[in-house]
Amino acid sequence: MQQLGGEYDVSPEMIQKLLDLEISLEGLSRRTGVFDKIGSLLKRDWGSLEEIKEKHAALQSKSDFDLHKEQIKRYEDEIAKLDQQTKVEL
């Protein structure tokens, strides 16, 4: 489940809950309401589509910031090295 969770960006707990739901419905000749139950489970644990999008945007924004922060640090380090070299040469 850890591997599937990583591959599909889903928590292993969610996979387990969906499997448990499927097992609880196993053997029923009529699976009426199965999509409602799945929807209820997803809404309870993940929230609405808008909430999911907001969380994803926030994570993406933080990730982008962290990525740019590292790049800025590398540029600052390079500038500091070049600044030291120009002082030594002068």
C-alpha positions as CSV (number, residue, x, y, z in Angstrom):
1,M,0.0,0.0,0.0
2,Q,2.9,2.3,0.7
3,Q,4.1,1.8,-2.9
4,L,0.7,2.4,-4.4
5,G,0.2,5.4,-2.2
6,G,3.5,6.9,-3.5
7,E,2.8,6.0,-7.1
8,Y,-0.7,7.6,-7.1
9,D,-0.2,10.3,-4.5
10,V,-2.8,8.8,-2.1
11,S,-2.3,8.0,1.6
12,P,-2.0,4.3,2.4
13,E,-4.8,4.9,5.0
14,M,-7.2,6.0,2.2
15,I,-6.4,2.9,0.2
16,Q,-7.1,0.7,3.2
17,K,-10.4,2.5,3.9
18,L,-11.5,2.0,0.3
19,L,-10.5,-1.7,0.4
20,D,-12.4,-2.1,3.7
21,L,-15.4,-0.5,2.1
22,E,-15.2,-2.8,-0.9
23,I,-14.8,-5.9,1.3
24,S,-17.8,-4.9,3.4
25,L,-19.9,-4.8,0.3
26,E,-18.6,-8.0,-1.1
27,G,-21.2,-10.7,-1.8
28,L,-24.1,-8.3,-2.0
29,S,-26.2,-9.0,-5.1
30,R,-27.2,-5.4,-5.3
31,R,-24.6,-2.8,-4.6
32,T,-26.9,0.1,-4.4
33,G,-25.4,3.2,-2.9
34,V,-21.8,2.0,-3.3
35,F,-20.9,5.2,-5.1
36,D,-22.6,7.3,-2.4
37,K,-20.6,5.4,0.2
38,I,-17.3,5.9,-1.7
39,G,-18.2,9.6,-2.2
40,S,-19.0,10.0,1.5
41,L,-15.7,8.4,2.5
42,L,-13.7,10.6,0.1
43,K,-15.5,13.7,1.2
44,R,-15.0,12.9,4.9
45,D,-11.3,12.2,4.5
46,W,-10.3,14.4,1.7
47,G,-13.0,17.2,1.7
48,S,-14.6,18.8,-1.3
49,L,-13.0,19.2,-4.7
50,E,-12.4,22.9,-3.9
51,E,-10.7,22.1,-0.6
52,I,-8.5,19.5,-2.4
53,K,-7.6,22.1,-5.0
54,E,-6.7,24.7,-2.3
55,K,-4.5,22.2,-0.4
56,H,-2.8,21.2,-3.6
57,A,-2.2,24.9,-4.6
58,A,-0.8,25.6,-1.2
59,L,1.6,22.6,-1.3
60,Q,2.6,23.6,-4.9
61,S,3.2,27.2,-3.8
62,K,5.4,26.1,-0.9
63,S,7.2,23.6,-3.1
64,D,7.9,26.3,-5.7
65,F,9.0,28.7,-2.9
66,D,11.4,26.1,-1.5
67,L,12.8,25.4,-4.9
68,H,13.4,29.1,-5.7
69,K,14.8,29.7,-2.2
70,E,17.5,27.1,-2.9
71,Q,18.2,28.6,-6.3
72,I,18.5,32.1,-4.8
73,K,20.9,30.8,-2.2
74,R,23.1,29.3,-4.9
75,Y,23.1,32.6,-6.8
76,E,24.0,34.5,-3.6
77,D,26.9,32.1,-2.9
78,E,28.2,32.5,-6.4
79,I,27.9,36.3,-6.2
80,A,29.8,36.2,-2.9
81,K,32.6,34.1,-4.4
82,L,32.9,36.4,-7.4
83,D,32.9,39.4,-5.1
84,Q,35.7,37.9,-3.1
85,Q,37.7,37.2,-6.3
86,T,37.3,40.8,-7.5
87,K,38.5,42.2,-4.2
88,V,41.6,39.9,-4.2
89,E,42.5,40.8,-7.8
90,L,42.1,44.6,-7.1
